[in-house]
Amino acid sequence: EQLVAVKVTIDQRLRDALRLPGKQRRPRCFVRDKDEATLRDAIEQKVPSLKLQDYAIRHEDDTVVVEPRGPLLTTTDKEPEVVTSDKYAMVSWYHFFTGKHDAEALVRTLQATWSQMGVLGRAYVANEGVNAQLCVPDTHVDTYKEHHARLFDKLEEEAPSLNFDGTVEKEETMPFRALKVRTRDYVVADDGVGADLDLQDPGVDLEPSTWHEQLGGDFGDNNTSTNTILDVRNHYESAVGSFAGATPLNTETFKDTYQ
């Protein structure tokens, strides 16, 4: 069956929000059928960032136009100013992917969407997953939660839990002053020494009550546990405090854990 060439134009708002390079702004696709599902697949092959976006397509003469569906969160000066707040929720999460994803496309999506929410912090995106430490305006915590769930639904991954570590006032010493989303070779700085580990088989997660029982029912020096407990944090973290009976590895960096 013969392939048909289709000219595609990406709406300026999507171009700016996703910071699309030139070749992705007016891609040329070749399809066997011009039904919407086929066109979407072909367009997303050319512009991977669109896989994580809500967008619509319409036909204009001999061109297929891709435009945002509903409100679009962007980082351009033409859009409303980004959210600012006097109080921020400290949020952290990490996730190891079960499938393959385009790290660059995910970086563009996170940077564009989080920027307009007023999120500050840093996130590292690698082929293996994402590691994020963020400050979210307290007025937009629910919005962030909704985006988090929708994002992982599009990725067809189970959304990781969000860790909320209290709030910080803007007048106080903010842990972050800007938002930086970057690609990295690895989510955690192990330089690949743990590459042989199966990240989908991390062991058994214990509920707090079960963990308490495994410690002998006592968190203090009187615990009767016969289990071996390793404190795998770096030495300066273990020095702050640890579970009674735990053996600290006293590592300098995370990659030393494997040595």
ZADREN-8682 format. One record per residue: x, y negated, z negated of N, C-alpha, C in turn; residue number from 0. Coordinates in Angstrom, 2 decimals, m for minus. Each point is the difference from the previous one (the first is absolute). Last residue first. Layout:
     n.x     n.y     n.z    ca.x    ca.y    ca.z     c.x     c.y     c.z  nr
       X       Y       Z       X       Y       Z       X       Y       Z NUM
...
***
This chain:
     n.x     n.y     n.z    ca.x    ca.y    ca.z     c.x     c.y     c.z  nr
   30.72    1.05  m46.81    1.40    0.44   m0.05    0.31    0.77   m1.27 258
   m4.18   m2.33    1.38    0.18    1.27    0.70    1.41    0.57   m0.13 257
   m1.40   m4.27   m1.87   m0.84    1.04   m0.60    0.30    1.37    0.61 256
    1.79   m4.29    1.46    0.86    0.81   m0.87   m0.78    1.15   m0.64 255
   m2.08   m3.43    2.70    0.60    1.08    0.78    0.91    0.89   m0.82 254
   m2.08   m3.97   m1.89   m0.91    1.12    0.19    0.64    1.17    0.75 253
    3.22   m3.08   m2.91   m0.97   m0.29    1.04   m0.86    1.26    0.23 252
    2.90    0.06   m3.63    0.20   m1.42    0.32   m1.01   m0.46    1.04 251
   m0.64    4.08   m3.82    0.43   m0.33    1.36    0.17   m1.51    0.17 250
   m1.26    3.30   m3.85    0.98   m1.10   m0.04    0.56   m0.33    1.38 249
   m3.34    3.37   m1.90    1.02    0.33    1.00    1.08   m1.07    0.08 248
   m3.12    1.50   m4.42    0.16   m0.98    1.08    1.09    0.43    0.97 247
   m3.40    2.84   m3.30    1.41   m0.13    0.36    0.13   m1.00    1.14 246
   m3.82    0.75   m4.24    0.28   m0.05    1.43    1.50   m0.19    0.24 245
   m2.24    0.01   m4.36    0.43    1.30    0.52    0.31    0.02    1.47 244
   m3.24   m3.78   m1.64    0.89    0.72   m0.91    0.34    1.37    0.58 243
   m1.17   m4.05    3.29   m0.67    0.97   m0.85    1.01    0.71   m0.88 242
    1.28   m4.93    1.46   m0.31    1.25    0.70   m0.77    0.90   m0.95 241
    2.48   m5.43    0.91   m0.83    0.92   m0.78   m0.34    1.24    0.81 240
    3.25   m3.53    1.10   m1.09   m0.77   m0.60   m0.86    0.88   m0.89 239
    3.58    1.75    2.65    0.51   m0.66   m1.20   m1.09   m0.79   m0.72 238
   m0.68    2.12    4.24   m0.08    0.94   m1.11    0.43   m0.66   m1.30 237
    0.47   m2.47    3.94   m1.41    0.17   m0.30   m0.18    0.94   m1.19 236
    4.30   m0.78    1.74   m0.46   m1.23   m0.64   m1.49    0.03   m0.30 235
    2.10    3.67    2.32    0.45   m0.10   m1.39   m0.52   m1.25   m0.70 234
   m2.95    2.13    3.94    1.39   m0.45   m0.11    0.35   m0.31   m1.45 233
   m3.77    3.71    0.88    0.21   m1.42    0.28    1.47   m0.34   m0.09 232
   m2.24    4.32   m0.91    0.71   m0.20    1.27    0.14   m1.46    0.38 231
   m0.67    3.54   m4.32   m0.30   m1.39    0.28    0.80   m0.39    1.23 230
   m1.80    4.97   m1.89    1.06   m0.81    0.59   m0.51   m1.41    0.24 229
   m1.19    4.66   m3.14   m0.53   m1.25    0.55    1.17   m0.85    0.48 228
   m1.46    5.38   m1.51    1.11   m0.90    0.35   m0.57   m1.23    0.69 227
   m2.57    3.25   m3.76    0.18   m0.33    1.40    1.21   m0.92    0.18 226
   m2.02    1.66   m4.12    1.17    0.76    0.47    0.25   m0.26    1.47 225
   m2.60   m2.85   m4.34    0.02    0.49    1.37    1.30    0.75    0.30 224
   m1.89   m2.43   m4.05    0.43    1.40   m0.03    0.11    0.61    1.39 223
    0.33   m5.23   m2.69   m0.66    0.83    1.01    0.64    1.39    0.03 222
    0.97   m4.08   m2.78   m0.48    1.27   m0.57   m0.62    0.91    1.03 221
    1.66   m4.57    0.69    1.13    0.90   m0.22   m0.42    1.36   m0.55 220
   m3.73   m2.68    2.78    1.11   m0.44   m0.83    1.08    1.05   m0.17 219
   m4.40    0.32    2.24    0.91   m0.79    0.82    1.25   m0.40   m0.77 218
   m3.57    4.32   m0.31    0.58   m1.10   m0.76    0.99   m0.73    0.89 217
   m2.33    4.10    1.20   m1.02   m0.73   m0.73    0.51   m1.18   m0.78 216
    2.41    2.99    3.06   m0.13    0.55   m1.34   m1.00   m0.75   m0.84 215
    1.08   m0.69    4.70    1.04   m0.58   m0.85   m0.09    0.53   m1.43 214
   m3.20    1.21    3.25    1.27    0.56    0.42    1.18   m0.54   m0.81 213
   m4.36   m1.77   m0.69    0.09    1.37   m0.51    1.35    0.63    0.35 212
   m0.93   m4.23    1.78    0.15   m0.11   m1.45    0.17    1.39   m0.62 211
   m1.07   m0.27    4.54    1.39   m0.41   m0.22    0.30   m0.07   m1.49 210
   m4.42    0.72    1.22    0.80    1.22    0.23    1.48   m0.29   m0.22 209
   m2.98   m3.63   m0.25   m0.24    0.91   m1.12    0.83    1.29    0.12 208
    0.13   m3.26    3.56    0.67   m0.45   m1.23   m0.18    0.97   m1.17 207
   m0.18    2.15    4.82   m0.79   m1.03   m0.65    0.70   m0.40   m1.30 206
    2.73    2.05    4.23   m0.63    0.28   m1.29   m0.83   m1.19   m0.47 205
    2.00    2.32    4.90   m0.26   m1.24   m0.74   m0.76    0.33   m1.27 204
    3.44    3.15    3.08   m1.31   m0.13   m0.63   m0.09   m1.33   m0.75 203
    3.17    0.76    4.47   m0.20    0.69   m1.27   m1.39   m0.28   m0.54 202
    1.73   m1.59    4.29    0.71   m0.66   m1.10   m0.11    0.73   m1.33 201
   m0.73    0.48    5.38   m0.06    1.00   m1.07    0.76   m0.53   m1.22 200
   m0.24   m2.31    4.20   m1.39    0.35   m0.20   m0.17    1.07   m1.08 199
    4.26   m1.61    1.53   m0.66   m1.07   m0.72   m1.48    0.27   m0.22 198
    4.48    3.05    0.61   m1.35   m0.04    0.56   m0.79   m1.03   m0.80 197
    5.53    0.11    0.84   m1.11    0.19   m0.92   m1.33   m0.06    0.75 196
    4.44   m0.84    1.87   m0.45    1.39    0.06   m1.17    0.28   m0.94 195
    2.31   m4.29    0.26   m0.77    0.25    1.23   m0.55    1.42    0.08 194
    2.74   m2.87   m3.31   m1.11    0.86   m0.38   m0.87    0.39    1.19 193
    3.77   m2.86    0.44    0.54    1.20   m0.67   m1.11    0.93   m0.45 192
   m0.24   m4.50    2.31   m0.29    1.26    0.69    0.49    1.24   m0.70 191
    0.27   m4.60   m1.69    0.90    0.17    1.15   m0.18    1.35    0.69 190
   m2.53   m2.13   m3.71    0.78    1.21   m0.26    0.98    0.31    1.12 189
   m3.75   m3.72   m1.60    1.41   m0.14    0.40    0.81    1.22   m0.37 188
   m5.34   m0.31    1.48    0.82   m0.16   m1.19    1.46    0.08    0.41 187
   m2.94    0.06    3.49   m0.84   m0.71   m0.95    0.75   m0.27   m1.30 186
    2.57    0.44    4.79   m0.60    0.85   m1.04   m0.81   m0.88   m0.95 185
    1.93   m1.90    3.87    0.22    1.40    0.38   m0.70    0.94   m0.97 184
   m2.07   m4.87    0.82    1.19    0.59   m0.62    0.15    1.43    0.51 183
   m2.91   m5.08    0.98    0.24    1.43    0.26    1.30    0.41   m0.69 182
   m3.29   m4.09   m1.80    1.12    0.37    0.86    0.03    1.51    0.24 181
   m2.66   m4.67   m2.24   m0.30    1.38    0.38    1.02    0.41    1.05 180
   m0.89   m4.16   m3.84    0.91    0.59    0.97   m0.37    1.47    0.20 179
   m1.77   m5.04   m2.39   m0.35    1.37    0.40    0.97    0.47    1.06 178
    0.69   m3.69   m4.30   m0.40    0.15    1.41   m0.39    1.44    0.24 177
    1.52   m1.46   m4.22   m0.37   m1.33    0.51   m0.47    0.05    1.44 176
    0.45    3.45   m4.76    0.17   m0.19    1.44   m0.46   m1.41    0.39 175
   m0.01    1.38   m4.56    0.97    0.98    0.50    0.28   m0.15    1.49 174
   m1.34   m4.05   m3.46   m0.61    0.94    0.94    1.05    0.99    0.49 173
   m0.55   m3.09   m4.51    1.02    0.47    0.95   m0.61    1.06    0.89 172
   m3.45   m3.53   m1.89    1.02    0.83   m0.60    1.04    0.38    1.07 171
   m3.91   m2.43    1.09    0.96   m0.87   m0.67    1.14    0.79   m0.63 170
   m3.68    2.20    2.09    0.84   m0.65    1.00    1.07   m0.87   m0.64 169
   m1.90    4.34   m2.57   m0.44   m1.36    0.33    0.97   m0.63    1.00 168
   m1.30    5.38   m0.74    1.03   m1.01   m0.24   m0.55   m1.35    0.44 167
   m1.80    5.45   m1.53   m0.07   m1.21    0.81    1.13   m0.95   m0.37 166
   m0.68    5.79   m0.17   m0.27   m1.26   m0.67   m0.05   m1.17    0.96 165
    0.85    4.37    1.70    0.93   m0.20   m1.11   m0.19   m1.36   m0.66 164
   m2.35    4.06    3.41   m0.15   m1.39   m0.43    0.80   m0.21   m1.29 163
   m0.12    3.62    4.41    0.41   m0.22   m1.39   m0.11   m1.48   m0.33 162
   m2.51    3.46    3.72    0.63   m1.29   m0.23    0.34   m0.13   m1.48 161
   m0.52    4.56    3.33   m0.54   m0.80   m1.10    0.79   m1.30   m0.12 160
   m0.42    2.45    4.81    0.68    0.15   m1.29   m0.65   m0.90   m1.06 159
   m2.40    2.27    4.44    0.48   m1.26   m0.55    0.67    0.23   m1.35 158
   m0.26    3.49    4.16   m0.65   m0.25   m1.29    0.60   m1.25   m0.63 157
   m0.23    0.55    5.36    0.79    0.44   m1.14   m0.81   m0.25   m1.27 156
   m0.75   m1.41    4.76   m0.41    1.38   m0.26    0.91    0.63   m1.05 155
   m0.18   m4.63    1.74    1.21    0.81    0.12   m0.29    1.49   m0.12 154
   m3.47   m3.12   m0.64    0.43   m0.08    1.40    1.25    0.84    0.25 153
   m1.51   m0.36   m4.39   m1.02    0.73    0.75    0.37    0.00    1.48 152
    2.55   m2.53   m2.91    0.37    1.41   m0.05   m1.05    0.89    0.65 151
   m0.81   m4.69   m0.17    1.25    0.25    0.69    0.33    1.48    0.03 150
   m3.70   m1.54   m2.52   m0.29    0.01    1.43    1.25    0.33    0.81 149
    0.40   m0.54   m4.72   m0.77    1.21    0.32   m0.24    0.11    1.50 148
    2.13   m3.89   m1.52    0.85    1.16   m0.28   m0.71    1.29    0.40 147
   m2.39   m4.08    0.14    0.92    0.14    1.13    0.87    1.23   m0.17 146
   m2.84   m1.05   m3.55   m0.78    0.41    1.16    0.89    0.20    1.22 145
    1.94   m1.71   m3.93   m0.37    1.40   m0.19   m0.75    0.52    1.22 144
    1.04   m4.58   m0.15    1.19    0.81    0.24   m0.34    1.49   m0.12 143
   m3.34   m3.07   m1.06    0.25   m0.01    1.44    1.20    0.87    0.34 142
   m0.94   m0.68   m4.53   m1.00    0.89    0.61    0.18    0.07    1.51 141
    2.76   m3.01   m2.36    0.33    1.39   m0.34   m0.98    0.96    0.64 140
    0.42   m5.05    0.04   m0.09    0.85    1.19    0.39    1.45   m0.28 139
    0.08   m3.71   m3.20   m1.26   m0.24    0.70   m0.20    0.95    1.18 138
    4.04   m0.15   m2.58   m1.06    0.68   m0.75   m1.36   m0.19    0.64 137
    4.68    0.23    2.74   m0.83   m1.01   m0.68   m1.18    0.67   m0.70 136
    4.48    2.75    0.73   m1.24   m0.27    0.73   m0.80   m1.06   m0.76 135
    5.25    2.21    0.52   m0.80   m0.87   m0.86   m1.21   m0.42    0.82 134
    3.56    4.57    0.43   m0.70   m1.19    0.46   m0.61   m0.80   m1.14 133
    3.18    4.39    2.14   m0.13   m0.69   m1.28   m0.54   m1.39    0.32 132
    0.61    5.15    2.77   m0.41   m1.41   m0.10   m0.07   m0.46   m1.45 131
    1.44    4.05    3.98    0.26   m0.32   m1.41   m0.26   m1.49   m0.16 130
   m1.01    4.39    3.81    0.00   m1.41   m0.38    0.26   m0.13   m1.48 129
    1.28    4.05    4.07   m1.06   m0.56   m0.84    0.17   m1.48   m0.28 128
    2.64    3.03    3.02   m0.47    0.93   m1.02   m1.12   m0.57   m0.87 127
    2.28   m2.44    3.49   m0.73    1.10    0.64   m0.59    0.95   m1.04 126
    0.62   m4.89   m1.75    0.89    0.93    0.70   m0.83    1.09    0.67 125
   m0.28   m5.14   m2.79   m0.72    0.99    0.81    1.03    0.84    0.76 124
   m0.49   m3.62   m4.52    0.89    0.67    0.95   m0.78    1.11    0.69 123
   m1.05   m4.91   m2.85   m0.42    1.36    0.35    0.97    0.54    1.04 122
   m0.93   m4.42   m3.86    0.79    0.66    1.02   m0.52    1.41    0.21 121
   m2.10   m5.14   m1.83    0.68    1.23   m0.39    0.84    0.56    1.11 120
   m4.88   m3.10   m0.63    1.45   m0.18   m0.06    0.63    1.33   m0.36 119
   m5.07   m1.91    2.17    0.82    0.99   m0.72    1.47   m0.37    0.08 118
   m4.17   m2.09    1.95    0.82   m0.69   m0.99    0.88    0.93   m0.80 117
   m3.08    0.81    3.82   m0.57    0.23   m1.33    0.79   m0.75   m1.07 116
    1.45    0.02    4.50   m1.19   m0.82   m0.11   m0.73    0.20   m1.32 115
    3.87    2.60    0.89    0.35   m1.42   m0.02   m1.23   m0.87   m0.19 114
   m0.39    4.75    0.61    0.34   m0.42   m1.36    0.32   m1.49   m0.08 113
   m0.87    1.88    4.29   m1.18    0.06   m0.87    0.31   m0.49   m1.40 112
    3.53    0.21    3.26   m1.07   m0.90    0.45   m1.15   m0.04   m0.99 111
    3.61    3.01   m0.78    0.46   m1.38   m0.11   m1.14   m0.98    0.35 110
   m0.79    4.64    0.58    0.07   m0.38   m1.42    0.40   m1.46   m0.17 109
   m0.06    1.78    4.41   m1.35   m0.02   m0.58    0.04   m0.47   m1.45 108
    4.08    0.64    2.29   m0.72   m1.14    0.56   m1.38   m0.13   m0.65 107
    2.58    3.79   m1.14    0.60   m1.22   m0.55   m0.77   m1.23    0.47 106
   m1.15    4.14    1.86   m0.51   m0.14   m1.36    0.56   m1.25   m0.68 105
    1.58    1.17    4.26   m1.40   m0.42    0.10   m0.59   m0.22   m1.39 104
    4.36    1.74    0.29   m0.03   m1.39    0.44   m1.43   m0.53    0.07 103
    0.70    4.60   m1.00    0.41   m0.87   m1.11   m0.08   m1.48    0.38 102
   m2.79    4.34    1.74    0.88   m1.01    0.57    0.35   m1.02   m1.08 101
   m1.23    5.35   m0.89   m0.59   m1.32    0.21    1.06   m0.96    0.53 100
   m1.34    5.67   m1.29    0.92   m0.97    0.60   m0.72   m1.31    0.27  99
   m1.36    3.42   m4.16    0.09    0.02    1.46    0.98   m1.03    0.50  98
   m0.83    0.57   m4.59   m0.15    1.40    0.38    0.09    0.15    1.52  97
    2.24   m3.92   m3.51   m0.93    0.38    1.06   m0.05    1.52    0.18  96
    1.00   m2.88   m4.53    0.75    0.75    1.00   m1.00    0.54    1.02  95
   m0.07   m4.39   m3.64   m0.68    1.11    0.65    0.95    0.66    1.00  94
   m0.75   m3.95   m4.46    0.84    0.61    1.04   m0.74    1.19    0.57  93
   m0.74   m4.95   m3.23   m0.40    1.33    0.47    1.03    0.53    0.99  92
   m1.64   m4.51   m3.65    1.04    0.79    0.66   m0.58    1.33    0.45  91
   m1.28   m5.40   m2.10   m0.45    1.27    0.58    1.17    0.72    0.65  90
   m1.71   m4.42   m3.35    1.19    0.72    0.44   m0.40    1.41    0.41  89
   m2.85   m4.82   m0.05    0.07    1.36   m0.52    1.24    0.68    0.57  88
   m0.94   m5.49   m0.85    0.22    1.11    0.93    0.00    1.33   m0.75  87
   m1.51   m5.73   m0.30    0.26    1.26   m0.71    0.08    1.14    1.02  86
   m0.81   m4.47    1.31    0.74   m0.31   m1.22    0.36    1.26   m0.77  85
   m0.66   m0.65    5.57   m0.67    0.30   m1.25    0.87   m0.40   m1.18  84
   m1.07   m0.15    5.89    0.93   m0.26   m1.10   m0.76    0.21   m1.30  83
   m0.50    1.38    5.66   m0.52   m0.11   m1.35    1.14   m0.34   m0.97  82
    0.35   m1.57    5.15   m0.04    1.23   m0.76   m0.47   m0.28   m1.42  81
   m1.63   m3.08    4.12    1.19    0.23   m0.82   m0.16    1.26   m0.83  80
   m2.63   m0.26    4.64   m0.02   m0.65   m1.31    1.26    0.32   m0.80  79
    0.76    0.31    5.19   m0.99    0.59   m0.89   m0.01   m0.77   m1.33  78
    3.12   m1.00    3.41   m1.32   m0.37    0.50   m1.12    0.56   m0.89  77
    4.75    0.87   m0.54   m0.38   m1.29   m0.55   m1.41   m0.40    0.43  76
    1.41    5.26   m0.51    0.27   m1.16    0.85   m0.47   m1.28   m0.65  75
   m0.19    4.89   m1.25    1.02   m0.82   m0.64    0.28   m1.26    0.80  74
   m4.65    3.39   m0.72    1.21   m0.25    0.76    0.97   m0.85   m0.79  73
   m4.96    3.08    0.07    0.99   m0.58   m0.91    1.30   m0.16    0.76  72
   m5.39    0.18    1.61    1.36    0.48    0.19    0.93   m0.71   m0.97  71
   m5.67    1.33    0.70    1.06   m0.91   m0.47    1.38    0.64    0.16  70
   m3.43    2.22    3.28   m0.22   m0.62   m1.29    1.17   m0.89   m0.40  69
    1.39    2.96    3.57   m1.41    0.21   m0.36   m0.21   m0.56   m1.41  68
    3.76   m1.29    4.13   m0.30    0.47   m1.37   m1.50    0.17   m0.20  67
    2.10    0.75    4.94   m0.16   m1.10   m0.94   m0.39    0.52   m1.38  66
    1.66    1.20    5.49   m0.02    0.56   m1.36   m0.06   m1.16   m0.99  65
   m1.24    0.93    5.54    0.42   m0.93   m1.04   m0.16    0.66   m1.37  64
    0.59    1.42    5.51   m0.56    0.43   m1.28    0.58   m0.91   m1.09  63
   m0.81   m0.88    5.56    0.88    0.07   m1.16   m0.76    0.50   m1.23  62
   m1.57   m1.37    4.56    0.75    1.25    0.13    0.95    0.22   m1.17  61
   m4.17   m2.97   m0.83    0.45    0.20    1.38    0.75    1.33    0.09  60
   m0.87   m0.25   m4.46   m0.10   m1.34    0.58    0.63    0.06    1.39  59
   m1.77    3.37   m4.42    0.47   m0.09    1.37   m0.26   m1.41    0.54  58
    1.02    1.98   m5.26   m1.04   m0.41    0.95    0.63   m0.17    1.38  57
    0.87    2.06   m5.50    0.47   m0.20    1.36   m1.19   m0.39    0.88  56
    1.64   m0.19   m5.64   m1.00    0.30    1.02    0.63   m0.19    1.37  55
    1.86    1.14   m5.44   m0.03   m0.85    1.20   m1.09    0.48    0.96  54
    2.81    0.68   m5.03   m1.38    0.07    0.49   m0.10   m0.94    1.20  53
    4.68    2.60   m1.65   m0.83   m1.19    0.02   m1.44    0.32    0.39  52
    4.05    2.87   m0.10   m0.37   m0.31   m1.38   m0.93   m1.20   m0.09  51
    1.82    1.60    4.16   m0.59    1.20   m0.62   m0.53   m0.30   m1.40  50
    2.51   m3.11    2.79   m1.45   m0.06    0.07   m0.67    1.20   m0.66  49
    4.80   m0.49    0.59   m0.52   m0.76   m1.14   m1.53   m0.04   m0.02  48
    2.61    1.99    3.68   m0.26    0.85   m1.18   m0.60   m0.75   m1.18  47
    0.18   m0.61    5.35    0.06   m0.96   m1.12   m0.33    0.76   m1.29  46
    0.24    2.45    4.05    0.83   m1.14    0.39    0.22   m0.98   m1.16  45
   m2.81    3.72   m0.61    1.31    0.55    0.36    0.96   m1.12    0.35  44
   m4.46   m1.06   m0.79    0.74    0.21   m1.25    1.34    0.68    0.23  43
   m2.95   m0.65    3.67    0.46   m1.29   m0.50    0.85    0.17   m1.26  42
   m2.08    3.83    1.86    1.05   m0.50    0.89    0.60   m1.31   m0.52  41
   m3.70    1.89   m2.29    1.17    0.87   m0.13    1.17   m0.54    0.82  40
   m4.14   m2.16    0.46    0.59   m0.25   m1.32    1.27    0.84   m0.20  39
   m2.57    0.70    3.92    0.70   m1.28    0.03    0.69   m0.29   m1.33  38
   m2.71    3.81    0.28    1.21    0.18    0.81    0.81   m1.28    0.04  37
   m4.19   m0.14   m2.14    0.92    0.85   m0.76    1.32    0.17    0.74  36
   m3.58   m2.38    2.17    0.64   m0.74   m1.11    1.01    0.84   m0.76  35
   m0.81    0.94    5.22   m0.89   m0.02   m1.15    0.77   m0.56   m1.20  34
    1.54    0.77    4.71   m0.05   m1.31   m0.66   m1.01   m0.04   m1.14  33
    3.39    3.95    2.49   m1.38   m0.42   m0.20    0.00   m1.31   m0.76  32
    4.03    1.98    1.20   m0.81    0.78    0.93   m1.47   m0.42   m0.05  31
    4.59   m3.16   m1.00   m0.99    0.91   m0.58   m0.72    0.78    1.10  30
    4.29   m3.72   m1.45   m0.45    0.89    1.07   m0.90    1.07   m0.61  29
    1.88   m5.42   m1.27   m0.26    1.39   m0.36   m0.48    0.78    1.23  28
    2.76   m4.77   m1.76   m0.66    0.61    1.16   m0.14    1.49   m0.30  27
    0.56   m4.77   m3.28    0.47    1.30    0.48   m0.81    0.48    1.22  26
    0.95   m4.48   m2.79   m0.77    0.28    1.22    0.45    1.34    0.58  25
    1.72   m1.27   m4.17   m1.06   m0.99    0.05   m0.91    0.19    1.21  24
    4.14    2.44   m1.24   m1.22    0.54   m0.59   m1.17   m0.97    0.07  23
    4.47   m1.02    1.52   m0.48    1.12    0.81   m1.28    0.62   m0.55  22
    2.26   m3.68   m2.35   m0.56   m0.35    1.29   m0.61    1.15    0.77  21
    0.13    0.44   m5.33    1.00   m0.41    1.00   m0.66   m0.18    1.35  20
   m2.61   m0.71   m4.76    0.27    0.95    1.08    1.08   m0.52    0.94  19
   m2.22   m1.11   m4.64    1.30   m0.42    0.53    0.46    0.92    1.13  18
   m4.24   m0.10   m2.61    0.87    1.17    0.03    1.39   m0.31    0.54  17
   m3.31   m3.45   m0.33   m0.09    0.72   m1.28    0.99    1.15   m0.07  16
   m0.47   m2.50    4.06    0.66   m0.76   m1.07    0.03    0.77   m1.31  15
   m2.25    1.90    3.70    1.42   m0.17    0.33    0.75   m0.67   m1.14  14
   m4.67    0.33   m0.25    0.66    1.27   m0.30    1.49   m0.08    0.30  13
   m2.57   m3.70    1.14   m0.03    0.15   m1.45    0.67    1.30   m0.43  12
   m0.60   m0.97    4.63    1.08   m0.78   m0.62    0.04    0.16   m1.51  11
   m1.89    3.94    3.22   m0.44   m1.31   m0.47    1.13   m0.70   m0.78  10
    0.98    3.61    3.85   m0.24   m0.02   m1.45   m0.33   m1.42   m0.43   9
   m0.49    2.86    4.85    0.43   m1.25   m0.64   m0.36    0.05   m1.48   8
    0.70    3.52    4.64   m0.50   m0.23   m1.35    0.56   m1.32   m0.52   7
   m0.92    3.22    4.84    0.67   m1.14   m0.61   m0.65   m0.31   m1.35   6
    0.40    4.73    2.96   m0.89   m0.93   m0.70    0.84   m1.12   m0.60   5
    0.13    4.43    3.93    0.70   m1.04   m0.75   m1.02   m0.97   m0.61   4
   m0.59    5.39    1.22   m0.40   m1.35    0.39    0.74   m1.00   m0.88   3
    0.72    5.49    1.81   m0.01   m0.99   m1.07   m0.34   m1.37    0.55   2
   m1.44    5.13    1.94    0.83   m1.20    0.16   m0.16   m0.97   m1.17   1
   m0.36    5.55    0.20   m0.84   m1.19    0.00    0.88   m1.25    0.00   0
***
